[in-house]
């Protein structure tokens, strides 16, 4: 049974750095990264599963590191991704029982036990019939517009432009779009995918996604090659070449016109539409889109087209009934399944630029319709006023435009707290002073306010949308929205009146208030209020750890050292007990239900304030204690900077993290012979630390970690989003 990976799960974590490698960005942006799976909802049902553990091992040749990612194969053959698996039970081939709560296809393990060790003859290595496949990783959205469903494909694109899908029950979050990978695995029975056993990262993303294309032109032009390909048994072509040219490049309502208007002229599309090429095979009975695009690319090359002259490729072909989707896009390419409209082609090209979907949010509280509190449900394509939905080629919302660099940072106001008034210009019109207000309401909720007018591609928008402020939530979002339209009139079933109108006020349960004050022909005045955050009396804004300490407090991870006034004690050494609490709260969230037994460590009774964190740290394989016979933890002992390195990396990635071999050349005071040298060097490789002294570079391995330094380490290691400061 093929694995279906819904888009919501794949695009849904704060560590997922949603950024485009698109050709029009003024500065290179970070590559797309795989999402960490969502934590289960607090009311998620507890489950008990049993089966055989399987693993994908990821080697990073750049640093010599490796990490294992586990899944459970049940007796039915269904595979479930696992997170938080206990270190003692993380043995490939073992039969285990796991208890936990599920989020999509990932079970977050709360308890585990080994029922049977690996069978005799089990070989913890790629199967004997495994092959090696090489290429560049691309992340594709599979868009079924009619049913409103989306799933993700992870594919290798080789130098010839062929795509091979990676069938992975658990998707390693260390992977990034554009990475050069070598995959050792076995082809699926249908030959359309490969199941990886080992993935080797050979090279980082190099700034553009094509394996055989020239570097992207950052002056504002994306060059697109549209290849028309039909099957050997195709009787009638669904479009003429001229029709497709008009849809993509030439017409007033073309994809090129759309992006030019949406970007205020900053982004243009140019390119070529080929004649119809005839493939050497009849229409496939399966959804073999890779075969179609590979044939199309070969035929285009043979006809004299040079793929390296283009940044993106669009494959247009007669219907493939086995696919069941309108379009598919991401990385370097878009596939159009006989749906060659401005909406579908523009939407799929949006995915190649790094955008996710424009969804909508519908909520209810105690059974009554609500705006953004209570129980909320996302609709994957529910925002009908953004081309990344599925209704019309309307302008991108402000959060999407900001991500692509269409809006300058000066035109986006970030609300930093208290009450402030902002004056918005219509996002469709060039030359505006302020196009959006970004409101970080909590660490898991961010609102974006914008004003839209019925202009150009937005001409069909009604007054229920244009008469006031449209409100979206975007990452970070507790609903895991790339962007979600929030309905400011939840009492109706339509989003046609979604805007917050003049004179209306919205308040959420967390204390954020949005109000539309007035409107003229060219401006919309809005007021924003957010609740004041608690501040630490002993952490001034000038303190080196201020931003990181505020970040930990924003996420509910920080541990105070005193109240009245609230204090953090930034310069005090951190104890091993405090370290355990910081790491586990960052790893599992501050609300995770830890349970202490008091039987793990002789010096940590169940009544110890940090017992639950310390025992979980042991279960997770992050610590083995400070002494044995009896096993002790030394909860009040300080933690050195050397000791902190493995705690951080195991906490962030898992006990299976292997730091590789140290070079001894990174820090002058950390020779290769140092016990923690490899761990310390990996902290530097992963940009968690630059050391304690810059010139000559030093790490100070035996110095104690202060509470401020702990905040800096945690914020960087776990990629925590900072609050507005």
SETI-907034 format. One line per 2 residues: number of its first residue (from 0); their letters; for each residue x, y, z of C-alpha. Coordinates in pm, whole numbers, plus 50000, padded with zeros to 5 digits. Layout:
# SETI-907034
NUM	A	X Y Z | ...;
***
This chain:
# SETI-907034
0	XX	50000 50000 50000 | 50154 50334 49903;
2	XX	50216 50581 50180 | 50011 50900 50166;
4	XX	50179 51198 50328 | 49926 51481 50365;
6	XX	50046 51834 50294 | 49933 51961 50632;
8	XX	50169 51724 50810 | 50456 51790 50575;
10	XX	50437 52168 50600 | 50360 52203 50960;
12	XX	50646 52268 51199 | 50835 52573 51313;
14	XX	51158 52406 51214 | 51031 52387 50860;
16	XX	51200 52697 50711 | 50954 52783 50440;
18	XX	51159 52994 50206 | 51187 53013 49832;
20	XX	51499 52960 49629 | 51316 53155 49364;
22	XX	51490 53361 49103 | 51356 53698 49205;
24	XX	51478 53719 49564 | 51726 53999 49624;
26	XX	51922 53783 49869 | 51970 53404 49868;
28	XX	51714 53248 50099 | 51757 52923 50294;
30	XX	51642 52606 50121 | 51318 52428 50191;
32	XX	51356 52184 50480 | 51157 51879 50577;
34	XX	50898 51944 50845 | 50924 51802 51190;
36	XX	50599 51612 51244 | 50332 51790 51445;
38	XX	50303 51709 51813 | 49974 51531 51891;
40	XX	49679 51737 52002 | 49628 51733 52382;
42	XX	49310 51529 52339 | 49460 51280 52092;
44	XX	49360 50922 52164 | 49619 50698 52332;
46	XX	49719 50396 52121 | 49913 50075 52172;
48	XX	50082 49924 51867 | 50310 49628 51807;
50	XX	50538 49529 51524 | 50890 49517 51388;
52	XX	51116 49818 51395 | 51255 49942 51065;
54	XX	51503 50224 51022 | 51631 50470 50766;
56	XX	51988 50577 50836 | 52099 50917 50716;
58	XX	52474 50973 50675 | 52596 51328 50629;
60	XX	52919 51308 50433 | 52983 51678 50495;
62	XX	53035 51623 50867 | 53065 51246 50907;
64	XX	52750 51232 51119 | 52464 50983 51108;
66	XX	52111 50963 51249 | 51857 50683 51250;
68	XX	51485 50736 51192 | 51250 50459 51304;
70	XX	50915 50329 51188 | 50701 50038 51300;
72	XX	50578 49775 51056 | 50262 49619 51196;
74	XX	50145 49267 51113 | 49902 49416 50859;
76	XX	50194 49565 50668 | 50101 49923 50765;
78	XX	50399 50133 50863 | 50386 50409 51123;
80	XX	50660 50666 51181 | 50787 50684 51540;
82	XX	50924 50972 51740 | 51052 50973 52097;
84	XX	51122 50599 52087 | 51304 50488 52403;
86	XX	51677 50445 52343 | 51688 50092 52493;
88	XX	51427 49974 52244 | 51561 50148 51932;
90	XX	51704 49835 51768 | 51627 49767 51400;
92	XX	51466 49428 51350 | 51337 49405 51708;
94	XX	50971 49334 51778 | 50842 49606 52009;
96	XX	50527 49732 52171 | 50481 50110 52179;
98	XX	50226 50328 52353 | 50164 50687 52259;
100	XX	49953 50936 52069 | 49938 50988 51697;
102	XX	49966 51293 51479 | 49890 51205 51115;
104	XX	50113 50902 51040 | 50354 50962 51329;
106	XX	50317 50801 51670 | 50478 50999 51951;
108	XX	50594 50726 52186 | 50533 50765 52559;
110	XX	50628 50411 52660 | 50800 50127 52475;
112	XX	50921 49775 52542 | 51108 49512 52344;
114	XX	50911 49190 52304 | 51165 49003 52095;
116	XX	51518 49073 51978 | 51596 49071 51604;
118	XX	51553 48731 51444 | 51857 48511 51390;
120	XX	52023 48607 51066 | 51881 48958 51067;
122	XX	52118 49190 50883 | 52118 49552 50990;
124	XX	52217 49679 50647 | 52058 49756 50310;
126	XX	51899 49444 50156 | 52112 49240 49920;
128	XX	51898 49350 49624 | 51936 49721 49707;
130	XX	52065 49958 49439 | 52222 50301 49467;
132	XX	52033 50598 49321 | 52177 50948 49304;
134	XX	52026 51288 49242 | 51896 51611 49389;
136	XX	51615 51607 49645 | 51296 51785 49542;
138	XX	50976 51823 49745 | 50656 51806 49540;
140	XX	50294 51893 49617 | 50041 51662 49457;
142	XX	49725 51871 49409 | 49385 51707 49371;
144	XX	49180 52024 49334 | 48848 51849 49280;
146	XX	48854 51654 49606 | 49043 51922 49800;
148	XX	49321 51679 49891 | 49695 51715 49877;
150	XX	49989 51490 49952 | 50365 51525 49939;
152	XX	50617 51339 49725 | 50989 51341 49795;
154	XX	51184 51269 49478 | 51536 51242 49343;
156	XX	51598 51433 49022 | 51902 51311 48830;
158	XX	52121 51500 48583 | 51902 51391 48291;
160	XX	51589 51535 48455 | 51435 51201 48552;
162	XX	51244 51186 48882 | 51235 50894 49125;
164	XX	50998 50902 49420 | 51133 50809 49765;
166	XX	50878 50596 49951 | 50958 50671 50316;
168	XX	50737 50583 50615 | 50936 50840 50815;
170	XX	51083 51144 50641 | 51420 51253 50788;
172	XX	51396 51614 50902 | 51766 51679 50835;
174	XX	51701 51672 50461 | 51670 51993 50259;
176	XX	51536 52056 49913 | 51824 52082 49667;
178	XX	52059 51850 49857 | 52263 51605 49650;
180	XX	52181 51258 49783 | 52287 50900 49729;
182	XX	52010 50657 49823 | 52060 50286 49884;
184	XX	51726 50110 49859 | 51493 49869 49686;
186	XX	51246 49959 49410 | 50878 49920 49491;
188	XX	50690 49644 49304 | 50534 49893 49062;
190	XX	50876 50039 48980 | 50755 50395 49046;
192	XX	50950 50452 49367 | 51234 50327 49583;
194	XX	51227 50245 49954 | 51546 50389 50109;
196	XX	51746 50199 50368 | 52040 50442 50377;
198	XX	52049 50803 50258 | 52383 50980 50221;
200	XX	52392 51359 50205 | 52673 51433 49963;
202	XX	52630 51806 49914 | 52414 52088 50047;
204	XX	52163 52277 49835 | 52362 52502 49602;
206	XX	52120 52791 49568 | 51915 52655 49278;
208	XX	51723 52333 49242 | 51816 52215 48896;
210	XX	52085 51954 48857 | 52173 52071 48507;
212	XX	52069 52436 48500 | 52259 52761 48523;
214	XX	52243 52953 48852 | 51921 53149 48890;
216	XX	51920 53509 48773 | 51836 53717 49081;
218	XX	51754 54031 48881 | 51391 53928 48862;
220	XX	51343 53688 48570 | 51250 53320 48587;
222	XX	51305 53134 48260 | 51049 52860 48205;
224	XX	51054 52578 47950 | 50705 52439 47884;
226	XX	50722 52096 47719 | 50412 51956 47549;
228	XX	50417 51578 47530 | 50151 51332 47410;
230	XX	50144 50953 47407 | 50200 50728 47109;
232	XX	49828 50651 47102 | 49705 51010 47155;
234	XX	49445 51086 46887 | 49369 51450 46969;
236	XX	49587 51708 47137 | 49396 51885 47420;
238	XX	49545 52230 47343 | 49732 52398 47062;
240	XX	50080 52528 47117 | 49945 52880 47068;
242	XX	49682 52831 47339 | 49942 52717 47592;
244	XX	50173 53005 47496 | 49887 53248 47553;
246	XX	49806 53087 47892 | 50163 53087 48021;
248	XX	50339 53383 47862 | 50147 53603 47617;
250	XX	49791 53673 47727 | 49665 53951 47952;
252	XX	49544 53678 48192 | 49858 53463 48154;
254	XX	50072 53318 48429 | 50349 53564 48340;
256	XX	50106 53857 48366 | 49986 53725 48699;
258	XX	50331 53710 48861 | 50429 54046 48713;
260	XX	50120 54210 48863 | 50135 54025 49196;
262	XX	50500 54127 49245 | 50450 54492 49145;
264	XX	50671 54424 48847 | 50957 54271 49047;
266	XX	50918 53921 48903 | 50883 53832 48538;
268	XX	50848 53498 48362 | 50992 53441 48019;
270	XX	51040 53124 47820 | 50933 52891 47546;
272	XX	50655 52646 47471 | 50768 52351 47261;
274	XX	50563 52189 46987 | 50381 51870 47082;
276	XX	50628 51583 47108 | 50507 51225 47064;
278	XX	50629 50979 47326 | 50750 50632 47234;
280	XX	50491 50465 47462 | 50113 50454 47489;
282	XX	49923 50629 47767 | 50043 50466 48094;
284	XX	49782 50288 48301 | 49953 50398 48623;
286	XX	50048 50745 48743 | 50397 50728 48599;
288	XX	50453 51102 48576 | 50829 51053 48603;
290	XX	50832 50848 48283 | 50630 51116 48106;
292	XX	50859 51401 48212 | 51178 51203 48142;
294	XX	51057 51126 47791 | 50953 51489 47745;
296	XX	51295 51618 47853 | 51475 51373 47622;
298	XX	51257 51471 47326 | 51313 51840 47401;
300	XX	51690 51793 47410 | 51681 51596 47086;
302	XX	51487 51882 46927 | 51758 52130 47019;
304	XX	51624 52282 47342 | 51890 52341 47610;
306	XX	51750 52274 47961 | 52042 52456 48124;
308	XX	51907 52779 47974 | 51597 52757 48196;
310	XX	51522 52769 48569 | 51189 52583 48578;
312	XX	51022 52315 48364 | 50650 52266 48307;
314	XX	50528 51938 48155 | 50184 51952 47992;
316	XX	50031 51621 47883 | 49694 51461 47803;
318	XX	49510 51319 48101 | 49671 51042 48302;
320	XX	49365 50887 48469 | 49579 50688 48708;
322	XX	49699 51006 48877 | 49376 51163 48997;
324	XX	49531 51508 49034 | 49526 51830 48835;
326	XX	49883 51934 48891 | 50199 51854 49077;
328	XX	50478 52098 49151 | 50790 52170 49351;
330	XX	51163 52197 49315 | 51245 52253 48951;
332	XX	50931 52124 48784 | 50554 52127 48746;
334	XX	50336 51857 48589 | 50002 51959 48439;
336	XX	49757 51672 48398 | 49544 51817 48112;
338	XX	49463 52118 48333 | 49653 52392 48152;
340	XX	49490 52698 48307 | 49644 53009 48462;
342	XX	49523 52887 48802 | 49677 52539 48786;
344	XX	50005 52633 48615 | 50049 52941 48834;
346	XX	49969 52736 49146 | 50220 52465 49061;
348	XX	50489 52720 48975 | 50415 52876 49314;
350	XX	50518 52544 49469 | 50844 52551 49271;
352	XX	50909 52895 49424 | 50868 52746 49772;
354	XX	50508 52830 49859 | 50267 52602 50039;
356	XX	49889 52624 50023 | 49646 52904 50097;
358	XX	49414 52724 50336 | 49121 52843 50547;
360	XX	49027 52792 50909 | 48681 52716 51044;
362	XX	48639 52702 51421 | 48373 52633 51684;
364	XX	48375 52694 52057 | 48131 52504 52278;
366	XX	47937 52414 51964 | 47900 52771 51841;
368	XX	48085 52913 51537 | 48403 53094 51639;
370	XX	48676 53288 51465 | 49007 53145 51585;
372	XX	48950 52965 51915 | 48801 52640 52031;
374	XX	48819 52350 51789 | 48944 52449 51443;
376	XX	48954 52261 51112 | 49171 52354 50816;
378	XX	49057 52332 50459 | 49366 52269 50248;
380	XX	49269 52495 49955 | 49005 52697 50138;
382	XX	49138 53048 50075 | 48958 53147 49757;
384	XX	49149 53475 49734 | 49498 53340 49665;
386	XX	49630 53144 49368 | 49771 52891 49616;
388	XX	49411 52793 49689 | 49206 52626 49415;
390	XX	48933 52878 49331 | 49087 53153 49115;
392	XX	49422 53310 49022 | 49381 53589 49278;
394	XX	49677 53773 49426 | 49897 53596 49678;
396	XX	49821 53694 50034 | 50063 53925 50214;
398	XX	50246 53646 50399 | 50312 53467 50070;
400	XX	50419 53788 49897 | 50655 53868 50182;
402	XX	50814 53525 50161 | 50888 53571 49791;
404	XX	51032 53917 49837 | 50744 54090 49655;
406	XX	50695 54314 49960 | 50992 54493 50111;
408	XX	51062 54448 50481 | 50990 54820 50531;
410	XX	50636 54768 50400 | 50564 54497 50661;
412	XX	50513 54620 51015 | 50578 54374 51297;
414	XX	50365 54444 51602 | 50591 54428 51907;
416	XX	50333 54454 52183 | 50089 54691 52346;
418	XX	49851 54891 52125 | 49940 55052 51794;
420	XX	49759 55188 51488 | 49869 55109 51133;
422	XX	49760 55244 50795 | 49741 54983 50518;
424	XX	49768 55033 50143 | 49602 54787 49901;
426	XX	49841 54499 49833 | 49758 54510 49460;
428	XX	49894 54865 49413 | 50263 54952 49386;
430	XX	50418 55229 49592 | 50236 55169 49920;
432	XX	50408 55249 50249 | 50257 54962 50453;
434	XX	50106 54650 50298 | 50078 54420 50598;
436	XX	50092 54399 50975 | 50246 54084 51120;
438	XX	50115 54011 51469 | 50299 53743 51671;
440	XX	50020 53675 51919 | 50186 53374 52087;
442	XX	50473 53142 52003 | 50219 52927 51814;
444	XX	49993 53191 51661 | 50083 53463 51411;
446	XX	49827 53686 51240 | 49878 53883 50919;
448	XX	49652 54178 50835 | 49619 54310 50479;
450	XX	49380 54512 50264 | 49270 54395 49920;
452	XX	49092 54587 49641 | 48911 54469 49322;
454	XX	49201 54546 49088 | 49351 54337 48805;
456	XX	49360 53968 48894 | 49161 54058 49208;
458	XX	48884 54227 49007 | 48623 53966 49105;
460	XX	48667 54014 49481 | 48350 54136 49653;
462	XX	48302 54394 49927 | 48288 54123 50192;
464	XX	48658 54075 50118 | 48767 54423 50008;
466	XX	48566 54633 50252 | 48799 54571 50546;
468	XX	49106 54382 50662 | 49167 54022 50559;
470	XX	49323 53826 50844 | 49543 53521 50788;
472	XX	49740 53308 51025 | 50079 53189 50905;
474	XX	50374 53008 51051 | 50429 52966 51334;
476	XX	50071 52847 51368 | 49912 52601 51607;
478	XX	49700 52486 51313 | 50014 52421 51106;
480	XX	49904 52657 50832 | 50140 52769 50563;
482	XX	49876 53040 50548 | 49513 53012 50660;
484	XX	49237 53264 50597 | 49052 53339 50921;
486	XX	48679 53409 50883 | 48589 53727 51069;
488	XX	48217 53647 51022 | 48203 53286 51142;
490	XX	47825 53290 51182 | 47787 53248 50804;
492	XX	47902 52945 50610 | 48076 53144 50337;
494	XX	48417 53308 50332 | 48273 53573 50102;
496	XX	48241 53798 50409 | 48573 53699 50564;
498	XX	48711 54053 50608 | 48702 54242 50937;
500	XX	48493 54541 50837 | 48519 54906 50944;
502	XX	48395 54943 51302 | 48436 54572 51382;
504	XX	48668 54427 51647 | 48807 54076 51685;
506	XX	48942 53942 52016 | 49097 53601 52066;
508	XX	49123 53404 52388 | 49487 53502 52435;
510	XX	49416 53873 52457 | 49499 53982 52103;
512	XX	49261 54245 51965 | 49229 54350 51600;
514	XX	49006 54638 51495 | 48939 54826 51172;
516	XX	48907 55196 51251 | 48842 55371 50921;
518	XX	48876 55354 50545 | 48938 55598 50262;
520	XX	48979 55536 49890 | 49349 55463 49938;
522	XX	49402 55365 50303 | 49267 55135 50574;
524	XX	49342 55216 50940 | 49368 54922 51180;
526	XX	49444 54892 51548 | 49631 54599 51705;
528	XX	49665 54513 52074 | 49855 54221 52221;
530	XX	49899 54124 52583 | 50220 54236 52747;
532	XX	50476 53961 52803 | 50629 53909 53148;
534	XX	50985 54041 53168 | 51272 53938 53391;
536	XX	51393 54205 53629 | 51751 54076 53607;
538	XX	51773 54043 53226 | 51805 54388 53066;
540	XX	51782 54423 52690 | 52158 54482 52684;
542	XX	52235 54137 52827 | 52404 53905 52576;
544	XX	52143 53637 52644 | 51839 53866 52638;
546	XX	51694 53756 52301 | 51739 53385 52372;
548	XX	51600 53408 52725 | 51296 53592 52593;
550	XX	51261 53323 52324 | 51257 53043 52582;
552	XX	51000 53233 52787 | 50790 53291 52471;
554	XX	50781 52913 52413 | 50713 52826 52778;
556	XX	51049 52650 52817 | 51228 52889 53053;
558	XX	51261 52809 53423 | 51251 53111 53649;
560	XX	51469 53136 53958 | 51251 53377 54153;
562	XX	50928 53575 54161 | 50819 53915 54286;
564	XX	51000 54036 54087 | 51027 53769 53818;
566	XX	51392 53666 53783 | 51593 53435 53555;
568	XX	51942 53447 53717 | 52117 53454 53378;
570	XX	52474 53442 53506 | 52435 53154 53749;
572	XX	52579 52813 53647 | 52312 52571 53537;
574	XX	52271 52243 53725 | 52227 51901 53570;
576	XX	51867 51896 53695 | 51794 52230 53526;
578	XX	51963 52109 53209 | 51734 51805 53203;
580	XX	51426 52025 53238 | 51537 52266 52965;
582	XX	51620 51990 52716 | 51306 51784 52773;
584	XX	51075 52087 52768 | 51234 52199 52440;
586	XX	51212 51847 52295 | 50858 51751 52399;
588	XX	50691 52081 52481 | 50621 52236 52821;
590	XX	50283 52061 52852 | 50405 51703 52802;
592	XX	50276 51474 53080 | 50595 51342 53239;
594	XX	50569 51082 53517 | 50841 51016 53774;
596	XX	50885 50688 53959 | 51179 50779 54182;
598	XX	51336 50439 54108 | 51577 50530 53827;
600	XX	51853 50718 54012 | 51952 50671 54377;
602	XX	51990 51046 54424 | 51668 51152 54246;
604	XX	51358 51062 54449 | 51013 51103 54298;
606	XX	50971 51416 54511 | 51262 51595 54341;
608	XX	51128 51893 54144 | 51303 51773 53825;
610	XX	51259 51396 53870 | 51020 51360 53576;
612	XX	51259 51541 53339 | 51566 51353 53464;
614	XX	51404 51011 53426 | 51279 51098 53077;
616	XX	51627 51217 52982 | 51755 50870 53075;
618	XX	51475 50692 52888 | 51552 50900 52579;
620	XX	51916 50789 52593 | 52040 51144 52641;
622	XX	52213 51065 52972 | 52344 50756 53148;
624	XX	52394 50937 53478 | 52708 51054 53654;
626	XX	52803 50737 53842 | 52707 50371 53872;
628	XX	52662 50117 54150 | 52428 50267 54248;
630	XX	52318 50463 53943 | 52327 50834 54023;
632	XX	52251 51153 53831 | 52416 51424 54048;
634	XX	52123 51667 53993 | 52288 51964 54167;
636	XX	52624 51939 53991 | 52708 52204 53731;
638	XX	52724 52121 53359 | 53035 52202 53159;
640	XX	53027 52330 52803 | 53184 52001 52689;
642	XX	52917 51794 52864 | 52645 52011 52716;
644	XX	52734 51924 52355 | 52597 51565 52351;
646	XX	52299 51662 52568 | 52195 51920 52307;
648	XX	52250 51708 51996 | 52088 51395 52139;
650	XX	51802 51604 52270 | 51743 51769 51933;
652	XX	51792 51464 51710 | 51775 51148 51927;
654	XX	52006 50905 52100 | 52088 50758 51758;
656	XX	52281 51072 51661 | 52644 50982 51580;
658	XX	52870 51291 51571 | 53131 51128 51352;
660	XX	53504 51184 51391 | 53667 51499 51523;
662	XX	53929 51684 51323 | 54081 51874 51615;
664	XX	54110 52183 51393 | 53792 52374 51484;
666	XX	53874 52504 51833 | 54222 52570 51960;
668	XX	54136 52433 52305 | 53957 52117 52184;
670	XX	54217 51873 52049 | 54111 51566 51858;
672	XX	54183 51356 52166 | 53925 51537 52378;
674	XX	53647 51300 52485 | 53377 51533 52353;
676	XX	53566 51673 52054 | 53334 51534 51786;
678	XX	53024 51653 51970 | 53167 52000 52020;
680	XX	53271 52029 51656 | 52921 51930 51546;
682	XX	52773 52213 51752 | 52993 52443 51549;
684	XX	52904 52271 51219 | 52533 52310 51295;
686	XX	52583 52677 51392 | 52465 52622 51748;
688	XX	52781 52785 51882 | 53076 52986 51754;
690	XX	53272 52920 52072 | 53361 53137 52370;
692	XX	53648 53333 52211 | 53669 53444 51848;
694	XX	54042 53499 51790 | 54193 53251 51827;
696	XX	53876 53045 51818 | 53816 52863 52147;
698	XX	53527 52671 52304 | 53619 52674 52677;
700	XX	53510 52310 52718 | 53560 52288 53094;
702	XX	53383 52612 53180 | 53040 52578 53344;
704	XX	52734 52663 53135 | 52544 52963 53266;
706	XX	52167 52987 53250 | 52198 53256 52983;
708	XX	52427 53033 52775 | 52179 52750 52818;
710	XX	51908 52970 52668 | 52130 53052 52370;
712	XX	52217 52684 52318 | 51852 52570 52338;
714	XX	51714 52845 52114 | 51968 52767 51841;
716	XX	51972 52387 51871 | 51591 52360 51854;
718	XX	51545 52642 51597 | 51299 52828 51817;
720	XX	51115 53124 51668 | 51199 53446 51850;
722	XX	50927 53682 51977 | 50911 54041 51853;
724	X	51164 54233 52061;
***
